[in-house]
């Protein structure tokens, strides 16, 4: 490999390293988002359980509390929808994290190859200079 090719390999190696750092940061941010959605899901699930208990209690009371019963039922449906949305978001984030992790692994492999090629090229140049 020529000196220019070696220089280009060095540039490529640095660029790939920067891309890997950006991917690592993005992966960490997405992991944080997943953690946040897990917390939201736990909170929503707790709220749903409490609303379910309220609904059960209200079902035992006389008909005069039908309004409260309807309100609790509506709240329960809203919480169920929110839980479904949060779960879908989490699945989407998890999918994105998996894709990014695959991209990172591919880039790491490419960087390793570039490092090995660069080392070989430097050795060839050094050997040629010794002649």
N, CA and C of each residue as an Amber inpcrd file, in Angstrom:
protein
   393
   0.8450000  -1.1950000   0.0000000   0.0000000   0.0000000   0.0000000
   0.8770000   1.2400000   0.0000000   0.4180000   2.2740000  -0.6900000
   1.1950000   3.5110000  -0.7820000   1.0160000   4.3230000   0.4900000
   1.8510000   5.3400000   0.6160000   1.7630000   6.2400000   1.7620000
   0.3970000   6.9250000   1.7670000  -0.1060000   7.3020000   0.5890000
  -1.4360000   7.9440000   0.4950000  -2.5330000   6.9890000   0.9690000
  -2.4140000   5.7290000   0.5690000  -3.4100000   4.7480000   1.0050000
  -3.3750000   4.5830000   2.5250000  -2.1820000   4.5680000   3.0870000
  -2.0290000   4.4480000   4.5380000  -2.6570000   5.6610000   5.2160000
  -2.4110000   6.8520000   4.6560000  -3.0140000   8.0670000   5.2330000
  -4.5370000   7.9710000   5.1730000  -5.0640000   7.4930000   4.0500000
  -6.5150000   7.3610000   3.9120000  -7.0500000   6.3400000   4.9160000
  -6.2860000   5.2700000   5.1220000  -6.7060000   4.2660000   6.1040000
  -6.7470000   4.8680000   7.5130000  -5.7650000   5.7130000   7.8200000
  -5.7290000   6.3930000   9.1250000  -6.9700000   7.2560000   9.2930000
  -7.3090000   8.0120000   8.2390000  -8.4960000   8.8790000   8.2820000
  -9.7510000   8.0260000   8.4740000  -9.8520000   6.9470000   7.7080000
 -11.0070000   6.0570000   7.8280000 -11.1140000   5.4770000   9.2400000
  -9.9820000   5.0940000   9.7960000  -9.9670000   4.5150000  11.1360000
 -10.4740000   5.5450000  12.1540000  -9.9970000   6.7770000  12.0510000
 -10.4350000   7.8360000  12.9860000 -11.9240000   8.1090000  12.8120000
 -12.3720000   8.1660000  11.5600000 -13.8000000   8.4220000  11.2980000
 -14.6550000   7.3060000  11.8900000 -14.2540000   6.0680000  11.6500000
 -15.0220000   4.9370000  12.1820000 -15.0500000   4.9770000  13.7110000
 -13.9380000   5.3690000  14.3290000 -13.8880000   5.4970000  15.7890000
 -14.8710000   6.5490000  16.2720000 -14.9520000   7.6710000  15.5740000
 -15.8970000   8.7310000  15.9510000 -17.3350000   8.2330000  15.8030000
 -17.5970000   7.4970000  14.7220000 -18.9400000   6.9530000  14.5160000
 -19.2820000   5.9740000  15.6430000 -18.3170000   5.1620000  16.0490000
 -18.5490000   4.2260000  17.1530000 -18.8650000   4.9670000  18.4470000
 -18.1530000   6.0510000  18.7160000 -18.4400000   6.8400000  19.9260000
 -19.8450000   7.4100000  19.8710000 -20.2450000   7.9040000  18.7130000
 -21.5960000   8.4570000  18.5690000 -22.6420000   7.3640000  18.7780000
 -22.3720000   6.1880000  18.2340000 -23.3020000   5.0620000  18.4240000
 -23.3970000   4.6680000  19.8990000 -22.2510000   4.6460000  20.5840000
 -22.2660000   4.3310000  22.0130000 -23.1300000   5.3200000  22.7730000
 -22.9840000   6.6060000  22.4640000 -23.7790000   7.6410000  23.1250000
 -25.2670000   7.4380000  22.8270000 -25.5760000   7.1750000  21.5650000
 -26.9700000   6.9680000  21.1810000 -27.5510000   5.7360000  21.8830000
 -26.7630000   4.6800000  21.9720000 -27.2190000   3.4710000  22.6620000
 -27.5070000   3.7640000  24.1360000 -26.6360000   4.5500000  24.7810000
 -26.8440000   4.8970000  26.1850000 -28.1080000   5.7320000  26.3510000
 -28.3220000   6.6900000  25.4420000 -29.5150000   7.5230000  25.5200000
 -30.7790000   6.6670000  25.3490000 -30.7410000   5.7270000  24.4390000
 -31.9020000   4.8700000  24.2170000 -32.1240000   3.9430000  25.4170000
 -31.0400000   3.4720000  26.0190000 -31.1780000   2.6500000  27.2260000
 -31.8380000   3.4660000  28.3340000 -31.4510000   4.7500000  28.4300000
 -32.0770000   5.6400000  29.4150000 -33.5580000   5.8160000  29.1120000
 -33.8980000   5.9540000  27.8190000 -35.3050000   6.0970000  27.4330000
 -36.0960000   4.8460000  27.8050000 -35.4970000   3.6940000  27.5790000
 -36.1710000   2.4350000  27.9230000 -36.3970000   2.3690000  29.4290000
 -35.4050000   2.7830000  30.2010000 -35.5430000   2.8060000  31.6490000
 -36.6810000   3.7350000  32.0690000 -36.7610000   4.8830000  31.4130000
 -37.8350000   5.8410000  31.7100000 -39.2030000   5.2390000  31.3760000
 -39.2930000   4.5760000  30.2220000 -40.5890000   3.9760000  29.8610000
 -40.9360000   2.8430000  30.8140000 -39.9330000   2.1180000  31.3030000
 -40.1920000   1.0710000  32.3050000 -40.7870000   1.6940000  33.5700000
 -40.2190000   2.8170000  33.9990000 -40.7180000   3.5110000  35.1850000
 -42.1500000   3.9860000  34.9530000 -42.3940000   4.5540000  33.7720000
 -43.7500000   5.0050000  33.4460000 -44.7200000   3.8270000  33.4490000
 -44.2760000   2.7200000  32.8990000 -45.1320000   1.5320000  32.8340000
 -45.4390000   1.0180000  34.2400000 -44.4420000   1.0040000  35.1120000
 -44.6720000   0.5700000  36.4910000 -45.6740000   1.4940000  37.1810000
 -45.4930000   2.7970000  36.9950000 -46.3920000   3.7750000  37.5940000
 -47.8140000   3.5890000  37.0680000 -47.9330000   3.4360000  35.7600000
 -49.2400000   3.2370000  35.1370000 -49.8810000   1.9350000  35.6080000
 -49.0880000   0.9000000  35.7190000 -49.6020000  -0.3900000  36.1650000
 -50.1120000  -0.2830000  37.6000000 -49.3730000   0.4290000  38.4380000
 -49.8050000   0.6500000  39.8210000 -51.1260000   1.4220000  39.8380000
 -51.2160000   2.4840000  39.0340000 -52.4410000   3.2760000  38.9430000
 -53.6000000   2.4020000  38.4680000 -53.3160000   1.5350000  37.5130000
 -54.3580000   0.6440000  36.9970000 -54.8610000  -0.2920000  38.0820000
 -53.9360000  -0.8320000  38.8740000 -54.3370000  -1.7230000  39.9680000
 -55.2250000  -0.9810000  40.9710000 -54.8350000   0.2440000  41.3150000
 -55.6190000   1.0440000  42.2650000 -57.0040000   1.3570000  41.6970000
 -57.0370000   1.7240000  40.4180000 -58.3340000   1.9970000  39.7880000
 -59.1940000   0.7290000  39.7300000 -58.5680000  -0.3860000  39.4710000
 -59.2890000  -1.6590000  39.4530000 -59.8880000  -1.9730000  40.8230000
 -59.1000000  -1.7010000  41.8820000 -59.6140000  -1.9140000  43.2380000
 -60.7970000  -0.9800000  43.5070000 -60.6650000   0.2910000  43.1100000
 -61.7550000   1.2580000  43.2790000 -63.0000000   0.7950000  42.5370000
 -62.7830000   0.3160000  41.3250000 -63.9000000  -0.1600000  40.5060000
 -64.6150000  -1.3190000  41.2060000 -63.8450000  -2.2160000  41.7670000
 -64.4130000  -3.3630000  42.4760000 -65.2520000  -2.8870000  43.6690000
 -64.7130000  -1.9240000  44.4260000 -65.4400000  -1.3820000  45.5850000
 -66.7210000  -0.6840000  45.1250000 -66.5900000   0.1180000  44.0610000
 -67.7520000   0.8580000  43.5650000 -68.8460000  -0.0800000  43.0570000
 -68.4510000  -1.1790000  42.4750000 -69.4360000  -2.1440000  41.9710000
 -70.3150000  -2.6960000  43.0920000 -69.8230000  -2.6850000  44.3200000
 -70.5670000  -3.2260000  45.4510000 -71.5320000  -2.2000000  46.0460000
 -71.3650000  -0.9250000  45.6940000 -72.1810000   0.1370000  46.2850000
 -73.4980000   0.2910000  45.5200000 -74.4510000   1.0400000  46.1130000
 -75.7500000   1.2520000  45.4640000 -75.6400000   1.9930000  44.1300000
 -76.7320000   2.0240000  43.4120000 -76.7730000   2.6100000  42.0670000
 -76.4800000   4.1050000  42.0450000 -76.6110000   4.8230000  43.1710000
 -76.4210000   6.2700000  43.1830000 -74.9880000   6.6640000  42.8290000
 -74.0840000   5.7420000  42.8380000 -72.6920000   6.0680000  42.5010000
 -72.3270000   5.6120000  41.0860000 -73.3300000   5.4540000  40.2560000
 -73.0870000   5.0200000  38.8760000 -72.1230000   5.9650000  38.1530000
 -72.2670000   7.2700000  38.4400000 -71.3560000   8.2400000  37.8110000
 -69.9040000   7.9380000  38.1700000 -69.6580000   7.7080000  39.4440000
 -68.2900000   7.3960000  39.8910000 -67.7860000   6.1150000  39.2310000
 -68.6850000   5.1750000  39.1020000 -68.3410000   3.9070000  38.4630000
 -67.9580000   4.1280000  37.0020000 -68.7400000   4.9360000  36.3040000
 -68.4400000   5.2360000  34.8950000 -67.1110000   5.9940000  34.7760000
 -66.8990000   6.9270000  35.6900000 -65.6540000   7.7170000  35.6730000
 -64.4430000   6.8040000  35.8910000 -64.5530000   5.9220000  36.8760000
 -63.4470000   4.9960000  37.1550000 -63.2000000   4.0670000  35.9730000
 -64.2710000   3.6370000  35.3270000 -64.1350000   2.7670000  34.1530000
 -63.4160000   3.4990000  33.0270000 -63.7930000   4.7570000  32.8070000
 -63.1360000   5.5650000  31.7760000 -61.6550000   5.7680000  32.1040000
 -61.3750000   6.0620000  33.3800000 -59.9750000   6.2300000  33.7960000
 -59.1860000   4.9490000  33.5860000 -59.8060000   3.8400000  33.8940000
 -59.1540000   2.5460000  33.7240000 -58.8240000   2.2920000  32.2460000
 -59.7690000   2.6240000  31.3730000 -59.5290000   2.4600000  29.9320000
 -58.3950000   3.3740000  29.4750000 -58.3740000   4.5980000  29.9960000
 -57.3140000   5.5530000  29.6360000 -55.9460000   5.0210000  30.0660000
 -55.8830000   4.4970000  31.2890000 -54.6220000   3.9410000  31.7900000
 -54.1980000   2.7330000  30.9530000 -55.1680000   1.8890000  30.5870000
 -54.8530000   0.7300000  29.7390000 -54.2730000   1.1800000  28.3980000
 -54.8660000   2.2240000  27.8070000 -54.3600000   2.7490000  26.5300000
 -52.9540000   3.3180000  26.6970000 -52.7450000   4.0320000  27.7990000
 -51.4180000   4.6010000  28.0690000 -50.3890000   3.4820000  28.2310000
 -50.7540000   2.4380000  28.9710000 -49.8390000   1.2960000  29.1490000
 -49.4940000   0.6580000  27.8040000 -50.4920000   0.5460000  26.9560000
 -50.2580000  -0.0540000  25.6320000 -49.2970000   0.8230000  24.8210000
 -49.5150000   2.1400000  24.8740000 -48.6410000   3.0700000  24.1480000
 -47.2110000   2.9850000  24.6710000 -47.0720000   2.9900000  25.9910000
 -45.7350000   2.9170000  26.6030000 -45.0530000   1.6040000  26.2220000
 -45.8080000   0.5210000  26.2450000 -45.2450000  -0.7850000  25.8790000
 -44.7850000  -0.7770000  24.4170000 -45.5920000  -0.1860000  23.5360000
 -45.2090000  -0.0950000  22.1260000 -43.9560000   0.7560000  21.9510000
 -43.8810000   1.8710000  22.6910000 -42.6800000   2.7210000  22.6210000
 -41.4530000   1.9400000  23.0720000 -41.6140000   1.2030000  24.1580000
 -40.4880000   0.4260000  24.6710000 -40.0360000  -0.6110000  23.6380000
 -41.0030000  -1.2770000  23.0030000 -40.6420000  -2.2730000  21.9840000
 -39.9060000  -1.6070000  20.8230000 -40.3780000  -0.4170000  20.4180000
 -39.7060000   0.3130000  19.3390000 -38.2890000   0.6950000  19.7270000
 -38.1230000   1.1880000  20.9520000 -36.7870000   1.5720000  21.4300000
 -35.8750000   0.3530000  21.5170000 -36.4270000  -0.7410000  22.0040000
 -35.6310000  -1.9620000  22.1160000 -35.1780000  -2.4160000  20.7270000
 -36.0600000  -2.3260000  19.7590000 -35.7150000  -2.6920000  18.3850000
 -34.6050000  -1.7840000  17.8520000 -34.7390000  -0.4720000  18.1200000
 -33.7090000   0.4650000  17.6620000 -32.3660000   0.1780000  18.3350000
 -32.4100000  -0.1390000  19.6200000 -31.1710000  -0.4500000  20.3420000
 -30.5080000  -1.6790000  19.7150000 -31.3160000  -2.6930000  19.4000000
 -30.7540000  -3.8990000  18.7850000 -30.1090000  -3.5830000  17.4400000
 -30.7800000  -2.7350000  16.6320000 -30.2130000  -2.3530000  15.3370000
 -28.9120000  -1.5790000  15.5200000 -28.9110000  -0.6420000  16.4680000
 -27.6950000   0.1330000  16.7200000 -26.5660000  -0.7550000  17.2290000
 -26.9130000  -1.7060000  18.0810000 -25.8940000  -2.6220000  18.5910000
 -25.2930000  -3.4220000  17.4350000 -26.1390000  -3.8750000  16.5050000
 -25.6310000  -4.5950000  15.3270000 -24.7270000  -3.7030000  14.4970000
 -25.1540000  -2.4400000  14.2810000 -24.3290000  -1.4840000  13.5250000
 -22.9930000  -1.2740000  14.2190000 -23.0270000  -1.1450000  15.5400000
 -21.8030000  -0.9330000  16.3080000 -20.8570000  -2.1230000  16.1310000
 -21.4180000  -3.3310000  16.2250000 -20.5850000  -4.5220000  16.0790000
 -19.9630000  -4.5920000  14.6790000 -20.7440000  -4.2260000  13.6590000
 -20.2100000  -4.2080000  12.2940000 -19.0820000  -3.1830000  12.1680000
 -19.2890000  -1.9940000  12.7500000 -18.2560000  -0.9580000  12.6880000
 -17.0100000  -1.3670000  13.4630000 -17.2040000  -1.9930000  14.6060000
 -16.0500000  -2.4590000  15.3760000 -15.2330000  -3.4600000  14.5610000
 -15.9240000  -4.3330000  13.8550000 -15.2490000  -5.3120000  13.0170000
 -14.4920000  -4.6020000  11.8830000 -15.1320000  -3.5990000  11.3090000
 -14.5060000  -2.8430000  10.2290000 -13.2690000  -2.0920000  10.7310000
 -13.3870000  -1.4960000  11.9160000 -12.2520000  -0.7710000  12.5020000
 -11.1060000  -1.7380000  12.7700000 -11.4400000  -2.9250000  13.2790000
 -10.3980000  -3.9300000  13.5370000  -9.6830000  -4.2870000  12.2290000
 -10.4850000  -4.4910000  11.1720000  -9.8980000  -4.8170000   9.8770000
  -8.9990000  -3.6770000   9.3880000  -9.4900000  -2.4330000   9.5360000
  -8.6920000  -1.2710000   9.1020000  -7.3880000  -1.1660000   9.8850000
  -7.4550000  -1.4220000  11.1860000  -6.2420000  -1.3720000  12.0140000
  -5.2310000  -2.4250000  11.5440000  -5.7460000  -3.6380000  11.2770000
  -4.8520000  -4.7120000  10.8260000  -4.2560000  -4.3700000   9.4580000
  -5.0880000  -3.8540000   8.5560000  -4.6110000  -3.4810000   7.2260000
  -3.5910000  -2.3620000   7.3210000  -3.8550000  -1.4230000   8.1860000
  -2.9500000  -0.2990000   8.3780000  -1.6030000  -0.7910000   8.9080000
  -1.6510000  -1.6830000   9.8700000  -0.4090000  -2.2150000  10.4340000
   0.3860000  -2.9660000   9.3570000  -0.3070000  -3.7680000   8.5630000
   0.3660000  -4.5010000   7.4910000   0.9890000  -3.5370000   6.4840000
   0.2170000  -2.4950000   6.1200000   0.7140000  -1.5250000   5.1430000
   1.9330000  -0.7810000   5.6830000   1.8940000  -0.4250000   6.9580000
   3.0470000   0.2570000   7.5600000   4.2690000  -0.6520000   7.5430000
   4.0530000  -1.9410000   7.8210000   5.1630000  -2.8940000   7.7970000
   5.7390000  -3.0100000   6.3840000   4.8480000  -3.0600000   5.3890000
   5.3110000  -3.1530000   3.9960000   6.1170000  -1.9200000   3.6120000
   5.6290000  -0.7500000   4.0000000   6.3430000   0.4940000   3.6790000
   7.6940000   0.5030000   4.3830000   7.7080000   0.1140000   5.6530000
   8.9430000   0.0910000   6.4100000   9.9480000  -0.8870000   5.7630000
   9.4240000  -2.0640000   5.3670000  10.3000000  -3.0530000   4.7320000
  10.8340000  -2.5120000   3.4040000   9.9640000  -1.8160000   2.6590000
  10.4040000  -1.2730000   1.3710000  11.4410000  -0.1850000   1.5830000
  11.3090000   0.5860000   2.6420000  12.2680000   1.6630000   2.9180000
  13.6130000   1.1070000   3.3550000  13.5890000  -0.0940000   3.9070000
  14.8390000  -0.7310000   4.3610000  15.6700000  -1.2640000   3.1970000
  15.0060000  -1.4600000   2.0550000  15.7150000  -2.0290000   0.8870000
  16.6240000  -1.0530000   0.2160000
